[in-house]
Amino acid sequence: MLKLFLIIVAILLPAILFMGFKVFFTKKGKFPNSHVEGNKELRKQGIGCVKSQDRQAQKRKTIFEIE
């Protein structure tokens, strides 16, 4: 069991370090923005986050609410 654990750690540790190399070892390193709102092309097309779209839809009033 211990041998299996050590093998798993030996595989995962380098993988995590390589994926986060820029973040961990540079001065201005930060994780990339993978959120929908952070994508310029999606914003140009008017596509947004589901939560943001829902929030905007809740703010809009229907014809029945205006009367």
C-alpha positions, -999 to +999 in steps of 0.1 A: +000+000+000+028+024+009+046+015-024+015+024-044+011+057-025+047+067-032+043+058-069+012+080-072+030+109-054+060+105-077+037+108-107+015+136-095+041+159-080+060+166-112+028+169-131+015+196-108+048+214-108+050+214-146+014+227-150+020+255-125+056+263-135+049+299-146+027+305-116+051+291-090+084+303-103+079+337-118+074+370-101+042+380-118+029+345-122-008+340-119-033+314-131-050+322-165-085+334-164-106+305-177-139+320-169-163+327-198-163+365-190-125+365-194-127+355-230-127+384-254-141+365-284-171+353-264-177+388-251-177+401-287-204+376-295-225+386-265-220+352-247-216+354-210-217+334-178-249+317-170-249+333-136-244+368-151-271+362-177-295+350-150-288+380-129-295+403-159-327+384-167-340+388-131-334+426-133-355+430-165-392+436-159-418+420-180-448+438-195-470+426-168-448+439-140-447+474-156-485+478-157 
